């Protein structure tokens, strides 16, 4: 089940741009962004 969260339109727009630039659908782009972000949080520099 997906969480019901509010995402600012500015962030949604950036994820949408990421999807278009990388030939992904929106779900794939959100998953990609979240996975990359989690890696940064789990292993900070």
Secondary structure, 3 states (H helix, E strand, C coil): CCCCCCCCHHHHHHHHHHHHHCCCCHHHHHHHHHHHHHHHHHCCC
